[in-house]
């Protein structure tokens, strides 16, 4: 059993856009100026509120993104503070 992953709080996160990710309405992808892919798995229920908000706080962790044989660092949102 290893150590838990560290969590980070980003206060007043400003999203330049939010859209659904995947086939359903379960996951979100945020557009931002941070230069990282920012994904929120299982948090699609917040879409309507987030679309109207100028900023909000997110709790996140750094994760490795492996997609189509490309590896990069992404920000995985684990909770949204409204």
Phi and psi in degrees as a GROMACS rama.xvg file:
@    title "Ramachandran Plot"
@    xaxis  label "Phi"
@    yaxis  label "Psi"
@TYPE xy
-93.8813  -179.821  UNK-2
-72.3488  148.495  UNK-3
-67.2769  151.78  UNK-4
-68.7005  141.846  UNK-5
-70.0583  144.214  UNK-6
-108.507  147.744  UNK-7
-124.063  143.481  UNK-8
-104.981  123.266  UNK-9
-108.606  108.705  UNK-10
-84.6106  145.976  UNK-11
53.5203  43.8674  UNK-12
-62.7291  128.46  UNK-13
-108.257  113.566  UNK-14
-90.7395  135.06  UNK-15
-89.1718  3.20055  UNK-16
161.978  150.292  UNK-17
-136.303  139.396  UNK-18
-145.468  162.784  UNK-19
-74.0302  147.491  UNK-20
-117.105  131.724  UNK-21
88.2157  -170.179  UNK-22
-75.923  -35.731  UNK-23
-93.7171  -163.96  UNK-24
-114.363  32.8546  UNK-25
-92.3472  -28.9615  UNK-26
-120.51  152.118  UNK-27
-123.569  150.321  UNK-28
-125.447  129.637  UNK-29
-103.596  140.502  UNK-30
-95.0336  135.155  UNK-31
-155.835  172.083  UNK-32
-91.8224  6.11288  UNK-33
-74.4727  -18.6574  UNK-34
85.6643  4.65943  UNK-35
-116.574  153.314  UNK-36
-72.6064  131.884  UNK-37
-122.909  112.644  UNK-38
-122.172  147.146  UNK-39
-128.874  97.8065  UNK-40
-80.4948  131.664  UNK-41
76.3312  12.2814  UNK-42
-115.567  19.9507  UNK-43
-60.9608  -20.9634  UNK-44
-62.8292  -18.4523  UNK-45
-90.9773  0.0185661  UNK-46
-52.4371  -51.8912  UNK-47
-60.8454  -38.156  UNK-48
-71.0565  -45.1273  UNK-49
-65.0399  -34.263  UNK-50
-60.695  -28.4515  UNK-51
-94.3236  -14.3615  UNK-52
-88.4336  140.755  UNK-53
-77.9005  -37.9138  UNK-54
-152.046  161.472  UNK-55
-162.268  166.341  UNK-56
-95.1458  142.678  UNK-57
-127.496  146.169  UNK-58
-107.458  127.44  UNK-59
-145.491  171.997  UNK-60
-138.273  157.04  UNK-61
-85.0501  141.322  UNK-62
-144.557  159.33  UNK-63
-88.6543  131.315  UNK-64
-104.284  124.049  UNK-65
-124.526  106.826  UNK-66
-139.172  123.128  UNK-67
52.1376  50.0639  UNK-68
62.196  18.7646  UNK-69
-111.528  131.848  UNK-70
-115.542  135.715  UNK-71
-154.565  172.423  UNK-72
-93.7299  136.999  UNK-73
-131.019  164.132  UNK-74
-102.23  121.632  UNK-75
-104.057  115.32  UNK-76
-77.1789  125.452  UNK-77
-103.621  -19.1161  UNK-78
-160.319  155.6  UNK-79
-123.768  130.189  UNK-80
-99.8608  113.084  UNK-81
